[in-house]
Amino acid sequence: MRTVDCRGLSCPEPVLIVKRELKKDEFPMKVLCSDNAPYMNISRLLKTMKFDFEGKEEDGDLIIEVSGPTED
Amino acid sequence: MQENKKELYNIIIAGAIVGLAGVLLAKFGNPGNMGFCIACFIRDSAGALKMHTAPVVQYLRPEIIGLILGSFIISLVKKEFRPYGGSSPVSRFLLGMSIMIGALIFLGCPLRMVLRMGAGDLNAWVAFLGFALGIYVATLFLNKGFSLGRAYKQNISEGIGMPLIQIILLAVFLFMPKLLAFSEEGPGSKHAPVWMSLGFALVIGAVLQMSRLCMAGSLRDIFVMKDFRLFYGSAAILVVALIGSIATSSFNFSFADQPIAHSEHLWNILGMFLVGFASVLAGGCPIRQLILTGTGNGDSALTVVGMAVGAACCHNFGWASSGKGTTAGGRAALIVAMIYCFYLAYSQSVAKKA
């Protein structure tokens, strides 16, 4: 699984990076965050853009695993 | 969908609490339309610590201490305390200084701007145009890839530095106030009861840590990704400030006779342009920097220190405006800070790709 590392980046960089990475259409994709603000922002973006994803916490990092666009 | 709605309620409630605190703290003793102002209060605290000696703006504001500690405590409780740092510290320090220079030209941080708008101060509505434009211009650099670089995980000792200092400051304030300077007249002499200021600030620090309310972010997210969530938070502050100022009969719809304000529109616009621009580059408005500091963010801690040093400069060198208007030194400092911020934005975006 490819990993997009957004840890330690100031808002709104993580969202902008994820937005750009989504366009590559390569899934699954793992996004690493170090703070709740980007985690929430990215989750909201994924919901709005209709992607399936799962969030979890691992070793103090917040992780979002995007499996791909939601199928209707 | 359900979760999004919950987030929305959270931010609106957070904004309403901030607006309410702004109205009530002013009613119970804080300066006019300055129930809550991060720039003014950091400036007053810098004065209390004798970083500057302007006799009218010296008071160790419990609001600043409470915001950092409120965020610190809630992030420990929720296990969201994450010591991070090391992303362009010098640039962030200078952005903090720039934010303060802009804010003290206008006489208020984005939060006080909204409180002033709610109280009918039309000068603040004019300044808002500058604030919005500054944020918009900053997002152009964001879209060009602006970044101050990555912060890295730090030791816990790095993250708790600033919160610990707040505890010491609070102890000095309560038990050894003779060490500090306190204004006998002017805005610095006006303050709400200590327990009230501290109590509101602790609650707001916690609420803002959870809701992530940010004045600069509210417009930035609209420009960058058409996300209105944070905007509703700021709108809630405005609405509550409006209702509150009418209820406490402090509403005055005019340009003239506003407390601690002036009507030099061009400089108000430019001042808040700089605040908006520099805040977006720094990743958040002044209040957000305090909250992030509480969660262990060392870069935000340094931005806050930059704001305090900037405030000290503003008063030591006569750059800060007053009710009488701006000063020549202040206008010059604003232009220098503006040039610096544009240089920083350019060098960390467009120039990096070349």
Chai-1 contact restraints between the chains, C-beta under 6 A:
chainA,res_idxA,chainB,res_idxB,connection_type,confidence,min_distance_angstrom,max_distance_angstrom,comment,restraint_id
A,G8,B,Y84,contact,1.0,0.0,6.0,A-B,restraint_1
A,G8,B,R150,contact,1.0,0.0,6.0,A-B,restraint_2
A,G8,B,A151,contact,1.0,0.0,6.0,A-B,restraint_3
A,G8,B,Y152,contact,1.0,0.0,6.0,A-B,restraint_4
A,L9,B,R150,contact,1.0,0.0,6.0,A-B,restraint_5
A,S10,B,G283,contact,1.0,0.0,6.0,A-B,restraint_6
A,C11,B,G283,contact,1.0,0.0,6.0,A-B,restraint_7
A,P12,B,V224,contact,1.0,0.0,6.0,A-B,restraint_8
A,E13,B,S147,contact,1.0,0.0,6.0,A-B,restraint_9
A,S34,B,Y84,contact,1.0,0.0,6.0,A-B,restraint_10
A,N36,B,E80,contact,1.0,0.0,6.0,A-B,restraint_11
A,A37,B,R212,contact,1.0,0.0,6.0,A-B,restraint_12
